[in-house]
Amino acid sequence: MPKFTKVPRTKGYWVKELLMTILATSVSIVLTFGTAYQIEYTQKKDAQRQMAMMVIHDIDESIGKMEQADSIIREFSNLQLTILEGKYNKPIENARADLSMCDPNAVKFSKTAEQIFDSSVDTWSTIGKVDFIDNVSNCYIDRNEYRTMVIDEFYKQLRPGDSLTEMNELDNLLNINAEFFIAFSADIINRVKSANELNKRIMKISDKDLEKFTANKENVYKTVLDSSSYVLGNKYQEMKDVKNRARENYNKNRGSMYPKR
């Protein structure tokens, strides 16, 4: 520190001491505020990463739930075909109950992370990446669409009376277009999977280098979705053709397939 009490030895002593004082003060200010800023920046980055990981994990969990519902509907479709082909190895009277048990409505999505993400502007400020926020919002929109258009709509056809004890008629159950729900389900699941992979890249959750959002969105979405839509469309038609042929044969030979006991 400068020593103003001493008698100056040179003509520029006071100037030198003053400059040293200014320099020391400046260094002290820089160290104080610089350290505080660095701590705050580190804490913000940590909070940002934690929030992003929570949301991405929640979307991955949602994908697992959607795949669970998808498996139930596929089981229903397979059972339909088994009955229509005359390969059902139980009394036909049991078929209604077995089909009705293939109910995806039991699958529930956790709303906690979505509510935190949607309810507070502070959350968006913490994350701070507009492309990530936009992409996560689309994931939750797709998840809600899955709930409404796949699970709820399938349930309405499975149980039109919305009763846990009232079962639909067998012919009505056999006429449910399960293949449509399977195709719609697979399309949404693939879309959310692609979007969440992009989320991981944006927030650098994975080890891959992050490209610009628009480029990633075009490449990831177009490559995955275009190819999957083509495959799903062909698979849907193939499944429908098999089911329709089996249904025609079932209607003609129902009595011989499942004679009354």
Backbone as JSON, one array per atom type, in Angstrom:
{
  "sequence": "MPKFTKVPRTKGYWVKELLMTILATSVSIVLTFGTAYQIEYTQKKDAQRQMAMMVIHDIDESIGKMEQADSIIREFSNLQLTILEGKYNKPIENARADLSMCDPNAVKFSKTAEQIFDSSVDTWSTIGKVDFIDNVSNCYIDRNEYRTMVIDEFYKQLRPGDSLTEMNELDNLLNINAEFFIAFSADIINRVKSANELNKRIMKISDKDLEKFTANKENVYKTVLDSSSYVLGNKYQEMKDVKNRARENYNKNRGSMYPKR",
  "N": [[0.84, -1.2, 0.0], [0.4, 2.34, -0.6], [2.48, 4.78, 0.96], [1.84, 7.54, 2.41], [2.75, 9.01, 4.51], [5.44, 9.16, 4.64], [8.33, 11.1, 3.87], [8.68, 12.39, 0.69], [11.1, 11.01, -1.57], [11.71, 11.59, -4.1], [10.87, 13.81, -6.81], [8.52, 12.95, -8.09], [7.22, 11.38, -6.25], [4.72, 11.55, -4.81], [2.89, 11.37, -6.88], [3.42, 8.81, -7.82], [2.71, 7.29, -5.57], [-0.02, 7.85, -5.44], [-0.93, 6.78, -7.82], [-0.39, 4.11, -7.32], [-2.18, 3.63, -5.27], [-4.66, 3.97, -6.59], [-4.41, 1.86, -8.41], [-4.26, -0.36, -6.68], [-6.77, -0.21, -5.46], [-8.43, -0.56, -7.67], [-7.72, -3.15, -8.48], [-8.62, -4.56, -6.25], [-11.39, -4.11, -6.41], [-11.97, -5.34, -8.86], [-11.26, -8.0, -8.28], [-13.07, -8.57, -6.21], [-15.7, -8.15, -7.32], [-15.42, -9.6, -9.65], [-14.96, -12.21, -8.74], [-17.4, -12.66, -7.43], [-19.14, -12.49, -9.61], [-18.25, -14.69, -11.11], [-18.88, -16.79, -9.4], [-21.67, -16.53, -9.31], [-22.25, -16.94, -12.01], [-21.38, -19.59, -12.36], [-23.15, -20.91, -10.63], [-25.56, -20.33, -11.91], [-25.22, -21.67, -14.36], [-25.08, -24.28, -13.42], [-27.65, -24.56, -12.3], [-29.13, -24.26, -14.61], [-28.35, -26.54, -16.07], [-29.24, -28.58, -14.36], [-32.01, -28.14, -14.38], [-32.55, -28.58, -17.1], [-31.8, -31.28, -17.33], [-33.7, -32.44, -15.67], [-36.09, -31.95, -17.08], [-35.56, -33.24, -19.56], [-35.19, -35.85, -18.67], [-37.78, -36.35, -17.72], [-39.22, -36.3, -20.11], [-38.09, -38.51, -21.38], [-39.02, -40.46, -19.63], [-41.72, -40.21, -20.18], [-41.79, -41.09, -22.81], [-41.26, -43.78, -22.38], [-43.66, -44.47, -21.08], [-45.5, -44.02, -23.12], [-44.66, -45.97, -24.92], [-45.35, -48.17, -23.43], [-48.17, -48.0, -23.43], [-48.52, -48.26, -26.17], [-47.68, -50.9, -26.55], [-49.75, -52.29, -25.29], [-51.94, -51.72, -26.95], [-51.06, -52.93, -29.27], [-51.03, -55.56, -28.41], [-53.78, -55.92, -28.12], [-54.54, -55.71, -30.83], [-53.24, -57.96, -31.93], [-54.61, -59.96, -30.58], [-57.16, -59.57, -31.59], [-56.71, -60.41, -34.27], [-56.02, -63.09, -33.82], [-58.46, -64.13, -32.88], [-60.11, -63.61, -35.11], [-58.94, -65.24, -37.0], [-59.61, -67.7, -36.14], [-58.04, -68.95, -34.23], [-58.18, -68.68, -31.55], [-57.79, -70.0, -28.4], [-59.5, -70.39, -26.29], [-62.83, -70.65, -24.83], [-65.17, -68.91, -26.86], [-66.74, -67.14, -25.55], [-65.15, -65.95, -23.69], [-63.69, -64.1, -25.02], [-64.49, -61.4, -25.19], [-63.89, -60.37, -22.65], [-61.1, -60.77, -22.54], [-60.22, -59.11, -24.63], [-61.12, -56.65, -23.66], [-59.49, -56.29, -21.5], [-57.16, -55.34, -22.52], [-56.27, -52.53, -22.07], [-55.17, -49.35, -22.46], [-55.6, -47.19, -20.86], [-54.8, -47.25, -18.27], [-52.25, -46.3, -18.17], [-50.4, -43.63, -17.01], [-49.23, -40.26, -17.06], [-46.65, -38.4, -15.5], [-47.09, -35.14, -14.21], [-45.55, -33.26, -13.0], [-42.94, -32.14, -13.76], [-43.65, -30.91, -16.15], [-45.5, -29.0, -15.28], [-43.88, -27.38, -13.68], [-42.16, -26.44, -15.63], [-43.92, -25.04, -17.29], [-45.15, -23.14, -15.66], [-43.67, -21.01, -14.64], [-41.96, -18.05, -15.41], [-39.44, -17.6, -14.52], [-38.25, -20.07, -14.67], [-37.85, -20.41, -17.42], [-36.12, -18.31, -17.79], [-33.97, -19.2, -16.31], [-33.14, -21.46, -17.75], [-32.65, -20.33, -20.28], [-32.26, -20.79, -23.05], [-33.72, -20.35, -26.02], [-34.32, -22.05, -28.18], [-34.22, -24.58, -27.0], [-36.31, -24.36, -25.1], [-38.51, -24.0, -26.8], [-38.5, -26.44, -28.16], [-38.89, -28.3, -26.09], [-41.44, -27.53, -25.28], [-42.9, -28.35, -27.52], [-42.57, -31.1, -27.25], [-44.1, -31.65, -24.95], [-46.59, -30.87, -25.91], [-46.98, -32.84, -27.86], [-47.02, -35.06, -26.19], [-49.37, -34.63, -24.73], [-51.16, -34.74, -26.83], [-50.89, -37.42, -27.47], [-52.01, -38.61, -25.21], [-54.66, -37.71, -25.46], [-55.54, -38.33, -28.15], [-54.73, -40.93, -28.66], [-54.66, -42.73, -26.3], [-57.03, -41.93, -24.82], [-59.01, -41.87, -26.86], [-58.9, -44.5, -27.82], [-59.72, -45.84, -25.56], [-62.36, -44.93, -25.35], [-63.54, -46.28, -27.48], [-63.1, -48.84, -26.69], [-64.54, -49.05, -24.33], [-67.43, -47.84, -24.58], [-69.42, -46.93, -22.85], [-68.03, -45.85, -20.81], [-67.47, -47.28, -18.49], [-66.08, -49.28, -15.95], [-66.96, -51.82, -15.54], [-68.76, -52.47, -17.51], [-68.69, -54.14, -20.52], [-67.85, -53.91, -24.0], [-69.62, -55.09, -26.95], [-68.66, -58.15, -28.58], [-68.43, -58.15, -31.41], [-68.21, -55.43, -31.9], [-65.82, -54.86, -30.62], [-64.06, -56.32, -32.18], [-64.18, -54.87, -34.48], [-62.85, -52.54, -34.0], [-60.52, -50.21, -35.12], [-57.61, -50.97, -34.67], [-55.15, -50.82, -35.87], [-54.93, -48.24, -36.89], [-54.61, -46.74, -34.53], [-52.21, -47.83, -33.67], [-50.43, -47.01, -35.7], [-50.65, -44.2, -35.46], [-49.8, -43.91, -32.84], [-47.12, -44.85, -32.97], [-46.03, -42.93, -34.66], [-46.15, -40.54, -33.15], [-44.54, -41.26, -30.94], [-42.04, -41.67, -32.17], [-41.6, -39.07, -33.03], [-41.39, -37.62, -30.63], [-39.19, -38.88, -29.48], [-37.17, -38.16, -31.31], [-37.21, -35.39, -30.96], [-36.4, -35.16, -28.29], [-33.84, -36.15, -28.35], [-32.69, -34.09, -29.72], [-33.03, -32.1, -27.81], [-31.14, -32.94, -25.91], [-28.79, -32.52, -27.29], [-28.84, -29.76, -27.68], [-28.59, -28.77, -25.06], [-26.23, -29.89, -24.43], [-26.14, -32.29, -23.12], [-25.48, -34.75, -24.02], [-22.46, -36.18, -25.47], [-22.08, -35.29, -27.98], [-21.3, -32.82, -30.46], [-22.9, -29.66, -30.57], [-24.99, -28.49, -33.03], [-26.42, -25.75, -34.95], [-29.75, -24.83, -34.07], [-31.82, -24.81, -36.06], [-30.66, -26.21, -38.17], [-30.17, -28.7, -36.96], [-32.78, -29.37, -36.32], [-33.98, -29.66, -38.84], [-32.39, -31.72, -39.95], [-32.51, -33.87, -38.05], [-35.3, -34.24, -37.59], [-36.32, -34.45, -40.26], [-34.89, -36.6, -41.44], [-35.41, -38.78, -39.69], [-38.25, -38.74, -39.29], [-39.42, -38.63, -41.86], [-38.59, -41.04, -43.03], [-39.61, -42.87, -41.16], [-42.35, -42.34, -41.31], [-42.94, -43.23, -43.88], [-42.38, -45.97, -43.66], [-44.17, -46.67, -41.6], [-46.6, -46.08, -42.82], [-46.75, -48.01, -44.88], [-46.63, -50.33, -43.31], [-48.92, -50.06, -41.79], [-50.95, -50.33, -43.76], [-50.44, -52.91, -44.64], [-50.98, -54.42, -42.31], [-53.69, -53.82, -42.03], [-54.77, -55.01, -44.33], [-54.3, -57.75, -43.86], [-55.87, -58.06, -41.56], [-58.43, -57.41, -42.55], [-58.89, -59.44, -44.45], [-58.94, -61.62, -42.74], [-61.16, -60.92, -41.21], [-63.28, -61.06, -43.05], [-63.28, -63.81, -43.6], [-63.82, -64.73, -41.06], [-66.43, -63.77, -40.58], [-67.83, -65.3, -42.41], [-67.4, -67.92, -41.58], [-67.85, -68.15, -38.86], [-69.43, -69.72, -37.16], [-68.45, -72.32, -37.52], [-65.85, -71.97, -36.75], [-65.98, -71.31, -34.03], [-67.85, -73.14, -32.5], [-70.9, -73.3, -30.64], [-70.94, -74.21, -27.21]],
  "CA": [[0.0, 0.0, 0.0], [1.19, 3.58, -0.62], [2.83, 5.33, 2.28], [1.82, 8.99, 2.27], [3.34, 9.65, 5.69], [6.88, 9.32, 4.45], [8.79, 12.26, 3.1], [9.02, 11.91, -0.65], [12.51, 11.02, -1.9], [11.86, 12.14, -5.45], [9.86, 14.82, -7.13], [7.25, 12.3, -8.49], [6.83, 10.38, -5.24], [3.29, 11.61, -4.51], [2.17, 10.85, -8.06], [3.61, 7.36, -7.82], [1.91, 6.71, -4.48], [-1.43, 7.98, -5.8], [-1.21, 5.78, -8.85], [-0.4, 2.79, -6.66], [-3.45, 3.54, -4.53], [-5.71, 3.74, -7.57], [-4.23, 0.51, -8.94], [-4.63, -1.33, -5.63], [-8.22, -0.17, -5.3], [-9.03, -1.16, -8.88], [-7.51, -4.6, -8.41], [-9.51, -5.06, -5.2], [-12.76, -4.1, -6.94], [-12.07, -6.37, -9.89], [-11.24, -9.3, -7.63], [-14.3, -8.75, -5.44], [-16.87, -8.31, -8.2], [-15.13, -10.67, -10.59], [-15.2, -13.48, -8.05], [-18.85, -12.77, -7.21], [-19.75, -12.78, -10.91], [-17.89, -16.05, -11.48], [-19.67, -17.69, -8.57], [-23.05, -16.44, -9.78], [-22.31, -17.56, -13.34], [-21.27, -21.04, -12.17], [-24.41, -21.37, -10.03], [-26.6, -20.25, -12.94], [-25.0, -22.76, -15.31], [-25.44, -25.52, -12.75], [-29.11, -24.59, -12.22], [-29.59, -24.47, -15.98], [-28.13, -27.94, -16.43], [-30.12, -29.41, -13.54], [-33.36, -27.98, -14.9], [-32.6, -29.25, -18.4], [-31.75, -32.73, -17.1], [-34.99, -32.84, -15.11], [-37.08, -31.95, -18.15], [-35.21, -34.29, -20.52], [-35.5, -37.13, -18.02], [-39.24, -36.49, -17.68], [-39.67, -36.64, -21.46], [-37.69, -39.91, -21.59], [-39.98, -41.27, -18.88], [-42.98, -40.15, -20.92], [-41.63, -41.98, -23.96], [-41.46, -45.13, -21.85], [-45.1, -44.65, -20.82], [-46.16, -44.13, -24.43], [-44.32, -47.29, -25.46], [-46.15, -49.12, -22.66], [-49.52, -47.94, -24.0], [-48.41, -48.8, -27.52], [-47.6, -52.37, -26.44], [-51.09, -52.77, -24.93], [-52.79, -51.65, -28.14], [-50.57, -53.98, -30.18], [-51.54, -56.83, -27.87], [-55.19, -55.96, -28.5], [-54.61, -55.99, -32.27], [-52.85, -59.36, -32.13], [-55.69, -60.8, -30.08], [-58.2, -59.46, -32.61], [-56.36, -61.26, -35.4], [-56.11, -64.47, -33.36], [-59.88, -64.5, -32.85], [-60.64, -63.59, -36.47], [-58.37, -66.38, -37.75], [-60.07, -68.96, -35.56], [-56.97, -69.55, -33.46], [-58.39, -68.38, -30.13], [-57.82, -71.33, -27.77], [-60.42, -70.39, -25.16], [-64.22, -70.47, -25.27], [-65.35, -67.59, -27.48], [-67.4, -66.26, -24.57], [-64.11, -65.25, -22.92], [-62.97, -63.17, -25.89], [-64.82, -60.0, -24.82], [-63.13, -59.99, -21.45], [-59.68, -60.69, -22.87], [-60.0, -57.9, -25.42], [-61.36, -55.48, -22.8], [-58.36, -56.14, -20.57], [-56.08, -54.62, -23.21], [-56.73, -51.15, -21.86], [-54.03, -48.46, -22.22], [-56.0, -46.07, -20.01], [-54.11, -47.35, -16.98], [-50.97, -45.61, -18.29], [-50.52, -42.23, -16.56], [-48.03, -39.43, -17.2], [-46.38, -37.45, -14.42], [-47.27, -33.75, -14.67], [-44.76, -32.36, -12.15], [-41.93, -31.4, -14.51], [-44.33, -30.06, -17.13], [-46.09, -27.86, -14.57], [-42.78, -26.48, -13.3], [-41.65, -25.84, -16.86], [-44.91, -24.13, -17.88], [-45.79, -22.2, -14.74], [-42.81, -19.93, -14.17], [-41.06, -17.37, -16.34], [-38.11, -17.76, -13.95], [-37.7, -21.32, -15.19], [-37.36, -20.14, -18.77], [-34.95, -17.43, -17.64], [-32.87, -20.03, -15.82], [-32.66, -22.28, -18.86], [-32.03, -19.3, -21.11], [-32.07, -21.16, -24.46], [-35.03, -20.28, -26.65], [-34.53, -23.23, -29.0], [-34.53, -25.69, -26.1], [-37.64, -24.12, -24.54], [-39.48, -24.25, -27.88], [-38.52, -27.86, -28.46], [-39.51, -28.98, -24.95], [-42.87, -27.23, -25.36], [-43.46, -29.24, -28.54], [-42.6, -32.46, -26.67], [-45.25, -31.75, -24.06], [-47.78, -30.82, -26.76], [-47.11, -34.18, -28.45], [-47.41, -36.0, -25.13], [-50.79, -34.41, -24.44], [-51.89, -35.27, -27.98], [-50.89, -38.88, -27.33], [-52.99, -38.91, -24.17], [-56.02, -37.43, -25.95], [-55.89, -38.93, -29.44], [-54.43, -42.37, -28.69], [-55.14, -43.45, -25.12], [-58.43, -41.62, -24.51], [-59.88, -42.28, -27.97], [-58.96, -45.97, -27.84], [-60.53, -46.23, -24.4], [-63.76, -44.66, -25.68], [-64.03, -47.35, -28.34], [-63.04, -50.08, -25.92], [-65.64, -48.99, -23.35], [-68.23, -46.66, -24.95], [-70.2, -46.46, -21.71], [-67.1, -45.31, -19.82], [-67.67, -48.03, -17.25], [-65.06, -50.3, -15.74], [-67.58, -53.14, -15.48], [-69.52, -52.72, -18.74], [-67.85, -54.48, -21.66], [-68.42, -53.73, -25.32], [-69.96, -56.33, -27.65], [-67.51, -58.75, -29.24], [-68.3, -57.68, -32.79], [-67.73, -54.04, -31.84], [-64.4, -54.91, -30.25], [-63.32, -56.83, -33.33], [-64.22, -53.86, -35.54], [-62.02, -51.38, -33.64], [-59.39, -50.07, -36.04], [-56.42, -50.9, -33.82], [-53.97, -50.47, -36.68], [-54.85, -46.78, -36.95], [-54.04, -46.27, -33.28], [-50.8, -48.26, -33.64], [-49.68, -46.13, -36.6], [-50.65, -42.87, -34.86], [-48.96, -44.03, -31.65], [-45.71, -44.96, -33.37], [-45.61, -41.65, -35.24], [-45.91, -39.57, -32.06], [-43.39, -41.73, -30.16], [-40.82, -41.36, -32.94], [-41.44, -37.62, -33.06], [-40.91, -37.17, -29.31], [-37.82, -39.4, -29.34], [-36.28, -37.31, -32.11], [-37.16, -34.07, -30.33], [-35.65, -35.2, -27.04], [-32.43, -36.27, -28.72], [-32.29, -32.73, -30.05], [-32.9, -31.41, -26.51], [-29.86, -33.32, -25.3], [-27.72, -31.87, -28.04], [-28.89, -28.32, -27.43], [-28.09, -28.49, -23.72], [-24.96, -30.59, -24.3], [-26.28, -33.39, -22.17], [-24.7, -35.83, -24.62], [-21.1, -35.79, -25.82], [-22.04, -34.83, -29.38], [-21.23, -31.37, -30.66], [-24.19, -29.04, -30.85], [-25.12, -27.66, -34.22], [-27.48, -24.76, -34.83], [-31.06, -25.44, -33.85], [-32.57, -25.03, -37.29], [-30.01, -27.29, -38.92], [-30.45, -29.94, -36.24], [-34.2, -29.69, -36.42], [-34.23, -30.16, -40.18], [-31.7, -33.0, -40.17], [-33.02, -34.92, -37.16], [-36.72, -34.48, -37.85], [-36.6, -34.87, -41.63], [-34.33, -37.93, -41.68], [-36.1, -39.8, -38.88], [-39.69, -38.74, -39.44], [-39.82, -38.97, -43.23], [-38.39, -42.47, -43.24], [-40.52, -43.63, -40.3], [-43.71, -42.17, -41.82], [-43.07, -44.11, -45.03], [-42.44, -47.36, -43.17], [-45.4, -46.84, -40.84], [-47.72, -46.1, -43.74], [-46.78, -49.33, -45.51], [-46.93, -51.33, -42.29], [-50.33, -49.89, -41.44], [-51.77, -50.9, -44.83], [-50.22, -54.36, -44.62], [-51.72, -54.96, -41.17], [-55.11, -53.69, -42.32], [-55.13, -56.0, -45.34], [-54.36, -59.05, -43.18], [-57.03, -58.04, -40.65], [-59.66, -57.41, -43.35], [-59.09, -60.78, -45.0], [-59.33, -62.49, -41.63], [-62.52, -60.55, -40.79], [-64.21, -61.62, -44.04], [-63.35, -65.24, -43.38], [-64.46, -64.92, -39.75], [-67.87, -63.53, -40.73], [-68.4, -66.4, -43.17], [-67.21, -69.24, -40.94], [-67.81, -67.97, -37.42], [-70.05, -70.86, -36.47], [-67.58, -73.49, -37.55], [-64.63, -71.65, -35.99], [-66.25, -71.33, -32.58], [-69.2, -73.7, -32.27], [-71.42, -73.12, -29.28], [-70.7, -75.36, -26.34]],
  "C": [[0.88, 1.24, 0.0], [1.36, 4.13, 0.78], [2.95, 6.85, 2.16], [2.49, 9.71, 3.43], [4.83, 9.89, 5.53], [7.19, 10.58, 3.65], [9.19, 11.78, 1.73], [10.5, 12.05, -0.94], [12.77, 11.62, -3.28], [10.72, 13.1, -5.71], [8.51, 14.18, -7.47], [6.75, 11.29, -7.49], [5.32, 10.37, -5.02], [2.45, 11.07, -5.69], [2.25, 9.33, -8.1], [2.73, 6.69, -6.77], [0.43, 6.76, -4.81], [-1.83, 6.94, -6.85], [-1.26, 4.37, -8.27], [-1.69, 2.58, -5.89], [-4.61, 3.24, -5.46], [-5.64, 2.32, -8.11], [-4.67, -0.54, -7.94], [-6.13, -1.39, -5.45], [-8.92, -0.84, -6.47], [-8.91, -2.67, -8.86], [-8.45, -5.22, -7.38], [-10.95, -5.15, -5.69], [-12.95, -5.21, -7.95], [-12.12, -7.76, -9.27], [-12.55, -9.59, -6.91], [-15.48, -9.05, -6.36], [-16.65, -9.41, -9.22], [-15.38, -12.04, -9.99], [-16.68, -13.71, -7.84], [-19.56, -13.14, -8.51], [-19.48, -14.22, -11.33], [-18.7, -17.07, -10.68], [-21.12, -17.72, -9.04], [-23.22, -17.12, -11.12], [-22.27, -19.09, -13.23], [-22.57, -21.61, -11.6], [-25.53, -21.37, -11.06], [-26.45, -21.39, -13.94], [-25.38, -24.1, -14.7], [-26.96, -25.67, -12.66], [-29.71, -24.86, -13.6], [-29.48, -25.93, -16.37], [-29.05, -28.87, -15.65], [-31.56, -29.35, -14.05], [-33.53, -28.72, -16.22], [-32.62, -30.77, -18.23], [-33.07, -33.24, -16.55], [-36.03, -32.95, -16.22], [-36.81, -33.08, -19.15], [-35.51, -35.67, -19.94], [-37.0, -37.38, -18.0], [-39.78, -36.88, -19.05], [-39.28, -38.07, -21.8], [-38.64, -40.85, -20.86], [-41.32, -41.32, -19.61], [-42.94, -41.06, -22.15], [-41.83, -43.43, -23.53], [-42.92, -45.45, -21.59], [-45.86, -44.81, -22.14], [-45.89, -45.5, -25.06], [-45.09, -48.39, -24.72], [-47.58, -49.18, -23.2], [-49.56, -48.55, -25.4], [-48.4, -50.33, -27.5], [-48.98, -52.98, -26.13], [-52.0, -52.78, -26.15], [-52.35, -52.71, -29.16], [-51.03, -55.36, -29.7], [-53.01, -57.01, -28.23], [-55.34, -56.33, -29.97], [-54.26, -57.44, -32.57], [-53.94, -60.31, -31.69], [-56.89, -60.75, -31.04], [-57.94, -60.45, -33.75], [-56.45, -62.74, -35.03], [-57.55, -64.96, -33.36], [-60.44, -64.59, -34.26], [-60.13, -64.76, -37.3], [-58.79, -67.72, -37.18], [-59.04, -69.67, -34.72], [-57.09, -69.27, -31.95], [-58.63, -69.68, -29.39], [-58.64, -71.38, -26.5], [-61.84, -70.39, -25.68], [-64.44, -69.05, -25.76], [-66.03, -66.61, -26.53], [-66.38, -65.46, -23.75], [-63.43, -64.14, -23.72], [-63.23, -61.71, -25.53], [-63.97, -59.53, -23.65], [-61.65, -59.84, -21.75], [-59.36, -59.44, -23.68], [-60.14, -56.64, -24.55], [-60.23, -55.24, -21.82], [-57.18, -55.41, -21.2], [-56.4, -53.13, -23.22], [-55.54, -50.24, -21.54], [-54.34, -47.3, -21.27], [-55.33, -46.1, -18.65], [-52.76, -46.63, -16.99], [-51.17, -44.13, -17.95], [-49.17, -41.53, -16.72], [-47.87, -38.53, -15.98], [-46.44, -36.03, -14.96], [-46.33, -32.78, -13.95], [-43.79, -31.5, -12.95], [-42.57, -30.46, -15.51], [-44.92, -28.82, -16.46], [-45.02, -26.87, -14.14], [-42.28, -25.73, -14.53], [-42.62, -24.77, -17.38], [-45.29, -22.96, -16.98], [-44.95, -20.98, -14.4], [-41.92, -19.37, -15.26], [-39.62, -17.5, -15.84], [-37.44, -19.03, -14.45], [-37.12, -21.1, -16.58], [-36.12, -19.27, -18.73], [-33.74, -18.23, -17.19], [-32.27, -20.86, -16.95], [-31.98, -21.4, -19.91], [-31.82, -19.64, -22.57], [-33.44, -21.28, -25.12], [-35.31, -21.54, -27.46], [-34.89, -24.45, -28.15], [-35.94, -25.56, -25.54], [-38.72, -24.44, -25.57], [-39.61, -25.74, -28.15], [-39.17, -28.67, -27.34], [-41.02, -28.75, -24.97], [-43.55, -28.14, -26.38], [-43.54, -30.69, -28.04], [-43.83, -32.64, -25.79], [-46.57, -31.64, -24.83], [-48.03, -32.19, -27.38], [-47.54, -35.2, -27.4], [-48.88, -35.86, -24.81], [-51.67, -34.9, -25.6], [-51.97, -36.79, -27.91], [-51.95, -39.31, -26.31], [-54.41, -38.79, -24.72], [-56.4, -38.29, -27.14], [-55.62, -40.43, -29.51], [-55.09, -43.07, -27.5], [-56.63, -43.2, -24.88], [-59.37, -42.09, -25.61], [-60.0, -43.8, -28.05], [-59.85, -46.47, -26.71], [-62.02, -46.02, -24.68], [-64.35, -45.75, -26.57], [-64.04, -48.69, -27.6], [-64.22, -50.16, -24.96], [-66.49, -47.75, -23.64], [-69.03, -46.08, -23.8], [-69.35, -45.86, -20.61], [-67.3, -45.97, -18.46], [-66.62, -49.11, -17.14], [-65.65, -51.7, -15.77], [-68.33, -53.49, -16.77], [-68.59, -52.96, -19.91], [-68.6, -54.26, -22.96], [-68.76, -55.09, -25.92], [-68.75, -56.84, -28.41], [-67.33, -58.23, -30.65], [-67.79, -56.24, -32.83], [-66.24, -53.99, -31.52], [-63.55, -55.37, -31.43], [-63.26, -55.82, -34.47], [-63.42, -52.6, -35.19], [-60.79, -51.37, -34.54], [-58.1, -49.88, -35.23], [-55.19, -50.46, -34.6], [-53.81, -48.95, -36.82], [-54.19, -46.23, -35.69], [-52.56, -46.65, -33.16], [-49.95, -47.33, -34.5], [-49.55, -44.73, -36.0], [-49.72, -42.85, -33.65], [-47.48, -44.03, -32.02], [-45.18, -43.64, -33.93], [-45.29, -40.63, -34.15], [-44.69, -39.98, -31.25], [-42.09, -41.4, -30.89], [-40.54, -39.86, -32.95], [-40.87, -37.11, -31.74], [-39.49, -37.67, -29.05], [-36.83, -38.51, -30.08], [-36.1, -35.95, -31.45], [-36.31, -34.1, -29.07], [-34.17, -35.45, -27.28], [-31.87, -34.89, -29.07], [-32.14, -31.89, -28.77], [-31.55, -31.69, -25.87], [-28.68, -32.65, -26.01], [-27.66, -30.38, -27.73], [-28.26, -27.99, -26.07], [-26.79, -29.22, -23.42], [-25.01, -31.65, -23.2], [-25.52, -34.61, -22.68], [-23.31, -35.31, -24.97], [-21.01, -35.24, -27.25], [-21.97, -33.31, -29.44], [-22.6, -30.85, -31.08], [-24.13, -28.17, -32.1], [-26.23, -26.63, -34.0], [-28.84, -25.45, -34.78], [-31.8, -25.74, -35.15], [-31.99, -26.16, -38.12], [-30.29, -28.63, -38.28], [-31.89, -30.36, -36.43], [-34.53, -30.28, -37.78], [-33.64, -31.55, -40.37], [-32.32, -34.13, -39.35], [-34.46, -35.27, -37.5], [-36.95, -35.07, -39.24], [-36.12, -36.29, -41.88], [-35.13, -39.01, -40.97], [-37.57, -39.89, -39.22], [-40.14, -39.13, -40.84], [-39.71, -40.47, -43.47], [-39.37, -43.29, -42.41], [-41.96, -43.52, -40.8], [-43.96, -43.09, -43.02], [-43.23, -45.57, -44.59], [-43.75, -47.62, -42.46], [-46.61, -46.92, -41.76], [-47.86, -47.45, -44.43], [-47.17, -50.42, -44.52], [-48.39, -51.29, -41.9], [-51.23, -50.57, -42.48], [-51.65, -52.42, -44.85], [-51.01, -55.03, -43.5], [-53.22, -54.92, -41.42], [-55.56, -54.74, -43.32], [-55.27, -57.39, -44.71], [-55.61, -59.13, -42.31], [-58.34, -58.11, -41.44], [-59.94, -58.78, -43.95], [-59.54, -61.75, -43.9], [-60.75, -62.2, -41.19], [-63.57, -61.11, -41.75], [-64.39, -63.12, -43.83], [-64.06, -65.56, -42.06], [-65.97, -64.78, -39.86], [-68.56, -64.68, -41.47], [-68.42, -67.7, -42.36], [-67.21, -69.17, -39.42], [-68.35, -69.17, -36.66], [-69.16, -72.07, -36.43], [-66.27, -73.24, -36.79], [-64.85, -71.83, -34.5], [-67.67, -71.83, -32.36], [-69.62, -73.52, -30.82], [-71.25, -74.38, -28.48], [-71.84, -75.5, -25.34]]
}
